[in-house]
């Protein structure tokens, strides 16, 4: 399975996570525990990658919309492995 898009939506106190991914033909069937685990893992790793990119400070606002209610779209690029190792001290 390959994560394509991760969308977070806050609705009335609840968090809705939409996970778009590509899977092979031998992926677990919908509504099975195995499928739920795989999709949860995709969402978790996607969120971890996004947080690492945001912490790296390489964030660009690539779009805005609205007048009194604003929506900004952020693009956070992943930290290259060599820079990450240098930052950690390895």
TAFENDA-V185665 format. One record per backbone hydrogen bond with DSSP energy under -1.0 kcal/mol. NH is the residue of the N-H (numbers start at 1). CO is the residue of the C=O. E is the energy in kcal/mol with one decimal. If there is no record, write none. Layout:
<<NH;CO;E> <NH;CO;E>>
This chain:
<<2;22;-2.5> <4;20;-3.2> <5;20;-2.0> <7;18;-2.5> <9;16;-2.4> <11;14;-2.8> <14;11;-1.7> <16;9;-3.2> <18;7;-2.9> <20;5;-2.9> <22;2;-2.3> <27;24;-1.4> <36;32;-2.1> <37;33;-2.3> <38;34;-2.3> <39;35;-2.5> <40;36;-2.3> <41;37;-2.3> <42;38;-2.2> <43;39;-2.5> <44;40;-2.6> <45;41;-2.7> <46;42;-2.3> <47;43;-2.4> <48;44;-2.3> <49;45;-2.4> <50;46;-2.0> <51;47;-2.5> <52;48;-2.2> <53;49;-2.1> <54;50;-2.4> <55;51;-2.4> <56;52;-1.5> <57;54;-1.0> <59;57;-1.4> <60;75;-2.3> <62;73;-2.2> <65;71;-1.3> <71;65;-2.0> <73;63;-2.7> <75;60;-2.2> <77;58;-1.8> <84;80;-2.3> <85;81;-2.3> <86;82;-1.7> <87;83;-2.5> <88;84;-2.1> <89;85;-1.4> <90;85;-3.0>>
